[in-house]
Amino acid sequence: MTKAGRWVSGCRGSGEVVYGQEIGWPACLGSGVLYLFSFQYPFPLIKRAWELGLINAHIPESCGGLGLGTFDACLITEELAYGCTGVQTAIEANSLGQMPVILAGNDQQKKKYLGRMTEQPMMCAYCVTEPSAGSDVAAIKTKA
């Protein structure tokens, strides 16, 4: 089990562990602003979060992920956002790109695409649009 898994298990009910300190949030509090104004992608912080197991929380264990539920992933997200919401958004964006594969992918697709996310720090993308809805996924009328 990863450090994040131990943190989440230990955090249920007690909430005493401030795991974000291990990632260096005192430094992130200042550097988050640096990334904001320099328009640089915060990959050094994302890589550190990946090393600690704080990214890919939703990926099933069968694909090398933590296989955590929504509540546990929210605990991690909240802690990351404490340091810098901009950096946290960059980190959490992976879940948006992973979710269609987690929900609708077959086993082969899950292992191919999600497995890569757990082998090295890698970011994924998610794109959706429709002429009448734009990126408002709730207003999409197209059916596959």
Summary of the structure (lengths in Angstrom):
residues: 144
radius of gyration: 16.3
end to end distance: 38.2
largest distance: 48.0
contacts: 396
relative contact order: 0.14
helix: 62%
strand: 1%
